[in-house]
Amino acid sequence: MSGQWGEGPARGDDAPGALTADGAAGGAPGAPGASVPGPRPGGRAEARRAAQGKPGPARAGTPQAQAGPPPAGGGGRAAARAAARKPKRDVKKIVAWSAAGVLVLLAGAGGLIYYQLNGNIKSFDADAIAKERPPEAQADADGNKPVNLLLIGSDSRGKNNSDLGGGEDGGARSDTTILLHVYADHKHAVGISIPRNAMVAVPSCKLPNGKWTKGSNSDLFNAAFSTGGTDEGNPACTQNTVEKLTGIRVDHTMVVDFQGFAAMTKAVDGVDVCLPEDIHEKDLNDKLPSKGAVVLKKGSQKVEGQQALDYVRLRHGIGDGSDIGRMKRQQAFISSLAAKIKKQGLNPTTLLPLANAATSSLTVDPGLDSADKLMSFGLSLRNIDLHDLKFVTLPWRYRTVDANIDIVQADAKKLWDTLKADQTIDGQNATGEQPAEAPSPTAPPAVAATTATTPAAAAHAAAAGSPLADTKNIKVSVYTGTSATGMAGKAAEQLKAAKFTATAVGRADNLKYTTTMVQYGSGQKANAEKVAAVFPGAVVEPGTSAGVTVIVGKDFAAANGAAATPGASGSASGAAPSAPAVPQPLPSSLVADARSADDNICDNTTYGSGG
């Protein structure tokens, strides 16, 4: 055991000996047989001894030992006796944090960082990613695209992770998984916590020997990461599972283990957290005969290293002792870490030790396999404000047949549809579309919409002050109904030129539209007719979605330089619904329970009652 973080013998989910609030190990201070305090992480005395080349504290049994405590986790008979007096720790459910994802969200400076970090980063096999995947998100008219980042906390037992609580069993589990959706405007983001014991379909996944599994229609979500049984885990399998679960393409995946998490919390000089109750040793190890010493105190405090691990792994002693409450505290922790990094400032002096700590235990997808890629990605996300970084938990319910969780599929679909439409959980449009500039006062005379013969003429007429001019409050969803590429984007550009607001750009289910359709929901006919003036020859008809929807056909493609689609015939009017429906409202409980990264650290940190 390293003793680096002040841990006792191999730690686990319910283990005694966790650091108390004042740094002491389990047992009453000074009591006979109490475990000896280990050196605090990065303590000044330890640093001075290292700098001066002096040895650490003497081992038990030597004369020097009478004058000072032995090192935590050190060898010798005293350590063996201390270990024998304590129950064996068998911990399998400790959370290692994906706070590296927050680092990437906030990283903003420093060519100095690139070279030091480049050698730290590991990536997983691209061939292990499923071949059949959800489609990539399309860019809006301004070239903005949303990004979906999968953050995985691994409880790997490999390397020195067992010293920090990984237990003794081999393999790895994904005790923490968050799908972070960064909206196309790159100013909003929402993280969805996926319960590790939710029952889901796990698709076929690649094993270390190159073979593929058969998959399962029902298994624990965290079983995906364990596929193959290696200490590195199987992030590609988790990514495949999330894509199957959500219908959303995962653009990037990050995995961080215990060591990376502990090092990051130390690199930022601790993270502020809050607890509603004192946490005792028995709350971490229910096999102990008594409550034991206080490990984490009630109220606000700063934690790092082992204490930070104790906080994010904690289940018992608060609320109903479930993973749901633990996920709430994890969301609070990553929010607090983000706030701490931002407060310290985004500069190389601040970021270098943090980034070095994170990437030393980081595994990523091939798209982020270098410091250049990682930091470039981080820079693209640096404008997300803490208030606009939200966290929610995937809609769930307890199962009646066992202690696991079922996903509430109807509510989960509303959440996935909301992300696909790039709407925030409180209903804002975050596609990245920016209002067009006001028309020039020297614009040419207006041209009546009824006489416009081309899309450009209609758009020009609207911008010049025709009856279409007051249009920026009319929001339009645009979908391509032809296989010609780029048509939805071009249509969105023309709408923008005519001062409309394009809220979504995508692909219709049917790609055989001959004629461009403008469909409208209740009370939107007049707005639809204004929109239709931008697309001469378009058919205006009632639709199944709210608002106004444009589905561009072959006529639009031909007018914009695209060849006709072979084999397409007939109008799609009256066919089955061809454009994705506007997302249904999210459950009010999900919205009300969401956490913003700037929320009070003492709010919303538990679930249920009892212990």
VENFENQUI-V409214 format. One record per backbone hydrogen bond with DSSP energy under -0.5 kcal/mol. NH is the residue of the N-H (numbers start at 0). CO is the residue of the C=O. E is the energy in kcal/mol with one decimal. If there is no record, write none. Layout:
((NH & CO & E) (NH & CO & E))
This chain:
((5 & 2 & -1.4) (10 & 161 & -0.8) (14 & 11 & -1.4) (19 & 23 & -3.3) (20 & 293 & -0.7) (22 & 19 & -1.9) (30 & 27 & -2.2) (33 & 30 & -2.1) (34 & 25 & -1.0) (42 & 39 & -2.2) (46 & 42 & -2.1) (47 & 43 & -2.8) (48 & 44 & -2.5) (49 & 45 & -2.1) (50 & 46 & -2.5) (51 & 47 & -2.2) (52 & 48 & -0.6) (52 & 49 & -0.8) (53 & 48 & -2.4) (61 & 58 & -1.5) (64 & 61 & -1.0) (65 & 62 & -1.6) (66 & 63 & -1.6) (67 & 63 & -0.6) (67 & 64 & -0.6) (73 & 70 & -1.9) (79 & 75 & -1.8) (80 & 76 & -2.9) (81 & 77 & -2.6) (82 & 78 & -2.4) (83 & 79 & -2.1) (84 & 80 & -1.6) (85 & 81 & -0.5) (85 & 82 & -1.1) (91 & 89 & -0.5) (95 & 93 & -0.5) (100 & 97 & -2.1) (102 & 98 & -2.1) (103 & 99 & -2.3) (104 & 100 & -2.1) (105 & 101 & -2.0) (106 & 102 & -2.2) (112 & 109 & -1.0) (113 & 109 & -0.7) (114 & 110 & -0.8) (115 & 111 & -0.8) (116 & 112 & -2.2) (117 & 113 & -1.9) (118 & 114 & -0.6) (119 & 116 & -1.9) (120 & 116 & -1.0) (121 & 361 & -1.6) (123 & 363 & -1.8) (127 & 124 & -1.5) (128 & 125 & -1.5) (132 & 130 & -0.8) (139 & 143 & -2.1) (142 & 139 & -2.3) (146 & 181 & -2.6) (148 & 146 & -0.6) (148 & 179 & -3.1) (149 & 251 & -3.0) (150 & 148 & -0.6) (150 & 177 & -3.1) (151 & 149 & -0.5) (151 & 253 & -2.6) (152 & 175 & -3.2) (153 & 151 & -0.6) (153 & 255 & -2.4) (154 & 172 & -2.2) (156 & 170 & -1.7) (160 & 157 & -2.1) (161 & 156 & -0.5) (162 & 159 & -1.0) (163 & 159 & -0.6) (163 & 160 & -1.2) (164 & 161 & -1.3) (165 & 160 & -1.4) (166 & 10 & -1.4) (166 & 161 & -0.6) (173 & 221 & -0.6) (174 & 152 & -0.8) (174 & 172 & -1.2) (175 & 152 & -1.3) (177 & 150 & -2.5) (178 & 191 & -2.2) (179 & 148 & -3.4) (179 & 177 & -0.8) (180 & 178 & -0.7) (180 & 189 & -3.1) (181 & 146 & -3.5) (181 & 179 & -0.7) (182 & 180 & -0.6) (182 & 187 & -2.0) (184 & 429 & -1.8) (185 & 182 & -2.3) (188 & 387 & -2.4) (189 & 180 & -2.0) (190 & 389 & -3.0) (191 & 178 & -2.5) (191 & 189 & -0.5) (192 & 190 & -0.6) (192 & 391 & -2.8) (193 & 176 & -2.4) (194 & 192 & -0.6) (197 & 194 & -1.5) (198 & 404 & -2.5) (199 & 197 & -0.6) (199 & 218 & -2.9) (201 & 199 & -0.5) (201 & 215 & -2.0) (202 & 200 & -0.6) (206 & 210 & -3.8) (209 & 206 & -2.2) (212 & 204 & -2.8) (215 & 201 & -3.3) (218 & 199 & -2.4) (220 & 197 & -2.0) (221 & 195 & -2.2) (222 & 219 & -1.6) (223 & 220 & -1.5) (225 & 221 & -0.9) (226 & 222 & -0.7) (226 & 223 & -1.1) (228 & 225 & -2.7) (232 & 229 & -1.0) (233 & 224 & -1.6) (236 & 233 & -0.6) (237 & 233 & -1.6) (238 & 234 & -2.6) (239 & 235 & -2.6) (240 & 236 & -2.2) (241 & 237 & -2.5) (242 & 238 & -2.3) (243 & 239 & -1.9) (244 & 240 & -2.3) (245 & 241 & -2.5) (246 & 242 & -2.3) (250 & 147 & -1.6) (250 & 248 & -0.6) (251 & 147 & -1.8) (253 & 149 & -2.9) (254 & 362 & -2.6) (255 & 151 & -2.0) (256 & 360 & -1.0) (260 & 256 & -2.3) (261 & 257 & -3.1) (262 & 258 & -2.5) (263 & 259 & -2.1) (264 & 260 & -2.0) (265 & 261 & -1.5) (266 & 262 & -2.2) (267 & 263 & -1.4) (268 & 265 & -1.8) (269 & 264 & -2.9) (270 & 302 & -2.7) (272 & 300 & -2.9) (274 & 298 & -1.1) (278 & 295 & -3.4) (279 & 277 & -0.5) (280 & 292 & -1.6) (281 & 290 & -2.3) (282 & 279 & -1.1) (283 & 279 & -0.7) (283 & 280 & -1.1) (284 & 280 & -1.6) (287 & 284 & -1.8) (294 & 278 & -3.8) (295 & 278 & -1.5) (298 & 274 & -3.3) (300 & 272 & -2.1) (302 & 270 & -2.4) (304 & 261 & -0.7) (305 & 4 & -0.5) (306 & 303 & -1.2) (307 & 303 & -0.6) (308 & 304 & -1.9) (309 & 305 & -2.5) (310 & 306 & -2.1) (311 & 307 & -2.3) (312 & 308 & -1.7) (313 & 309 & -1.0) (313 & 310 & -0.6) (315 & 282 & -0.6) (316 & 610 & -0.6) (317 & 314 & -0.8) (319 & 606 & -2.3) (320 & 317 & -1.8) (325 & 321 & -1.4) (326 & 322 & -2.5) (327 & 323 & -1.5) (328 & 324 & -1.8) (329 & 325 & -2.2) (330 & 326 & -2.5) (331 & 327 & -2.1) (332 & 328 & -2.4) (333 & 329 & -2.6) (334 & 330 & -1.8) (335 & 331 & -2.3) (336 & 332 & -2.6) (337 & 333 & -2.0) (338 & 334 & -2.3) (339 & 335 & -2.3) (340 & 336 & -2.4) (341 & 337 & -2.3) (342 & 338 & -2.3) (343 & 339 & -2.1) (344 & 340 & -1.1) (346 & 344 & -1.5) (349 & 346 & -0.7) (350 & 346 & -3.0) (351 & 347 & -2.7) (352 & 348 & -0.5) (353 & 349 & -0.8) (354 & 350 & -3.8) (355 & 351 & -2.6) (356 & 352 & -2.0) (357 & 353 & -2.5) (358 & 354 & -2.8) (359 & 355 & -1.3) (360 & 357 & -1.3) (361 & 358 & -1.5) (362 & 254 & -2.4) (363 & 121 & -2.7) (364 & 252 & -1.5) (367 & 364 & -2.2) (368 & 365 & -1.1) (373 & 369 & -2.6) (374 & 370 & -2.9) (375 & 371 & -2.3) (376 & 372 & -2.3) (377 & 373 & -2.2) (378 & 374 & -2.7) (379 & 375 & -1.5) (380 & 377 & -1.5) (381 & 378 & -1.1) (383 & 380 & -1.4) (384 & 186 & -0.9) (384 & 382 & -0.5) (387 & 384 & -0.9) (388 & 385 & -1.4) (389 & 188 & -2.5) (389 & 387 & -0.7) (390 & 594 & -2.1) (391 & 190 & -2.6) (393 & 192 & -2.5) (396 & 405 & -2.0) (398 & 403 & -2.1) (404 & 196 & -2.0) (405 & 396 & -2.7) (407 & 394 & -1.5) (408 & 406 & -1.4) (411 & 407 & -2.6) (412 & 408 & -2.5) (413 & 409 & -1.4) (414 & 410 & -1.7) (415 & 411 & -2.6) (416 & 412 & -3.0) (417 & 413 & -1.9) (418 & 414 & -1.9) (419 & 415 & -2.6) (420 & 416 & -1.9) (421 & 418 & -1.5) (422 & 417 & -2.6) (423 & 427 & -2.4) (426 & 423 & -2.1) (429 & 421 & -2.2) (429 & 427 & -0.6) (442 & 439 & -1.8) (450 & 447 & -1.5) (451 & 447 & -0.6) (451 & 448 & -0.9) (457 & 453 & -2.2) (458 & 454 & -2.6) (459 & 455 & -2.5) (460 & 456 & -2.5) (461 & 457 & -2.1) (462 & 458 & -2.3) (463 & 459 & -1.6) (464 & 461 & -1.1) (465 & 460 & -1.8) (468 & 465 & -2.6) (470 & 468 & -2.1) (473 & 470 & -2.5) (474 & 472 & -0.8) (475 & 500 & -2.9) (476 & 547 & -2.4) (477 & 503 & -3.0) (478 & 549 & -2.8) (479 & 505 & -2.0) (480 & 551 & -2.6) (482 & 510 & -0.6) (486 & 483 & -0.8) (489 & 485 & -2.0) (490 & 486 & -2.6) (491 & 487 & -2.4) (492 & 488 & -2.0) (493 & 489 & -2.0) (494 & 490 & -2.1) (495 & 491 & -2.4) (496 & 492 & -2.3) (497 & 493 & -1.4) (498 & 495 & -1.9) (499 & 494 & -2.9) (500 & 473 & -2.2) (501 & 499 & -0.6) (502 & 475 & -2.1) (502 & 500 & -0.7) (503 & 475 & -0.9) (505 & 477 & -2.1) (507 & 479 & -2.2) (508 & 577 & -3.8) (510 & 508 & -0.5) (512 & 480 & -2.5) (516 & 550 & -2.6) (517 & 538 & -3.1) (518 & 516 & -0.5) (518 & 548 & -3.0) (519 & 540 & -1.4) (520 & 546 & -2.2) (523 & 520 & -2.0) (527 & 523 & -2.4) (528 & 524 & -2.1) (529 & 525 & -1.5) (530 & 526 & -2.2) (531 & 527 & -2.5) (532 & 528 & -0.9) (532 & 529 & -0.6) (533 & 530 & -1.9) (534 & 531 & -1.4) (537 & 534 & -2.3) (538 & 515 & -2.4) (540 & 517 & -2.2) (540 & 538 & -0.5) (542 & 519 & -2.9) (547 & 474 & -0.9) (548 & 518 & -2.8) (549 & 476 & -3.2) (550 & 516 & -2.7) (551 & 478 & -2.1) (551 & 549 & -0.5) (553 & 512 & -1.9) (554 & 513 & -1.9) (556 & 552 & -1.9) (557 & 553 & -3.0) (558 & 554 & -1.8) (559 & 555 & -1.0) (559 & 556 & -0.6) (560 & 557 & -1.3) (561 & 556 & -3.1) (565 & 563 & -0.6) (567 & 564 & -1.6) (574 & 571 & -2.4) (589 & 586 & -0.5) (590 & 586 & -1.8) (591 & 587 & -2.6) (592 & 588 & -1.6) (593 & 590 & -1.0) (594 & 390 & -2.6) (596 & 385 & -1.2) (596 & 388 & -2.0) (598 & 595 & -2.2) (602 & 599 & -1.8))
